[in-house]
Amino acid sequence: MPDFKLHCFALSGNAYKVALFFALAGIEWESIFVDYLGGETRTEQWRETINEQGEAPVLEHGQTKISQSGVILDYLSEVTGQFGAQTAEERREIMRWILFDNHKFTSYYATLRFIYGLQKSGETPVVEFLRLRAKAAYAIVDGHLAHRAFMVGNRLTIADLSLAGYVFMPEETGIDHSAYPAIAAWKDRISNMPGWRHPYDLMPGPTSL
């Protein structure tokens, strides 16, 4: 039996951040499908037994149970010795980008992708707002990657894995990705690493609403 179990589902980029850690680290893990679309995370049982916040992913490792992808990545880097910081300064820099990812890079893009790419909302004021915010966050990351291979320390870290959560999702968002060549090159570097797999090949469940 694998030491690590991950409650996840294919449409979740936040879950993919953790699944991708396992894939690139070559660590065996078990996926536990979360029926998010069916409302599983909103049930009383889920919140009492899995995660009171009503969110996936959730990692189980022995008696340890952790939610929030950034915290999970930090924990995994600590217990496996992979993709973590080598200095205190690097740790702060990694956390700086993980927080930026959660607050801006992933949050706006993921919501845009859900509304526009999955729910097929068409153009609305909300979509326009989200797209502008997502493009602004993309421009910041693209500028940071313009003269470096990875986000921190010129090697793959959990900062990269956090930011990579949704960039491999195939749904249309109305964003011209050719405007961000440094991100495109960064994606290529990650996807060419041994063990990389597309999110829909790595996690269980439906890939459309």
Secondary structure, 3 states (H helix, E strand, C coil): CCCEEEEECCCCHHHHHHHHHHHHHCCCEEEEECCCCCCHHHCHHHHHHCCCCCCCCEEEECCEEEECHHHHHHHHHHHHCCCCCCCHHHHHHHHHHHHHHHHHHHHHHHHHHHHHHHCCCCCCHHHHHHHHHHHHHHHHHHHHHCCCCCCECCECCHHHHHHCCCCCCCCCCCCCHHHCHHHHHHHHHHHCCCCCCCHHHHCCCCCCC
